[in-house]
Amino acid sequence: MVRGVDKATWKSNYFIKFIRLLDEYPKCFIVGADNVRSKQMQNIRIALRGSAEVLMGKNTMMRKAIRGHIENNPALEKLLPYLKGNIGLVFTKEDLPAIRDMINLNRTKAPARAGAIAPCDVKVPAQNTGLGPEKTSFFQALAIPTKISRGTIEIINDVHLIKVGNKVGASEATLLNMLKISPFSYGLEISNIYDSGSIFSPHILDISDDDIRCMFLAAVANVAAVSLQIGYPTCASVPHSIANAFKNVLSVTAEVDYTFPEAEQMKAFLADPSAFVAAVAAPVAAATPAAAAAVEKKVEPESDSEEDMGLGLFD
């Protein structure tokens, strides 16, 4: 709450701002703000300035503001189930992947604290720790293989110290601090995205146009295969059906004394197979001299330079 402003006025201004953002922006990120400090939040706001607006606040106030505005925009009701925990909203009109990248860039390295939940796997690489032999028992308690090298403790193998989702123990936190390892990074965690009445996972933003094209072509191929198998014509299977029918017509034509323009070349090849060999060999033969000429052209300047170098040396 802002100093010098009474609580009722502050709440009223907050509701006005929230309603303005809901009306002005069609898209927003639902973000978690655990372990994000005020200075880091200030840097995030500065980085997003001009592209997005960050709104934090109590979940009860957010729900109240949305419920009071549902009659103007019923789609906002979909946001209510996601207003849980320490969350905020990042409103934007810009390209969602670009804003997502800007949010993810503003992360701060942090040491492991005892009792914290690990947001990622923590592995300690094999290394010379620089610690004296008196710390050997500490490593043995954590089942970390070590040896003494030049009067200091050396970790022999990489060690998977903490698994994602597990609670950080006091021993693990102490070891990481001794090794000066800050394994975690904290920032705004995008949990869901709201876009004009639809809510979806942030992983959807990783799908590119090429991925969509590949999935569509795979689906069309599956439809065509099923349609051909059950004998039910569809737009996807008709080209294949026509091609298969044409192959059947060519097969019949090859066995009977009947022809049509599209089958004349096939009949000619069947009557004289050597003509087919000549037709295939002609493009290859035409390409070979051109390739040889290109190679010879590349080799000639090299030989000239060698001759010039020889004359210069023995003149």
Disulfide bonds with the S-S distance in Angstrom:
none
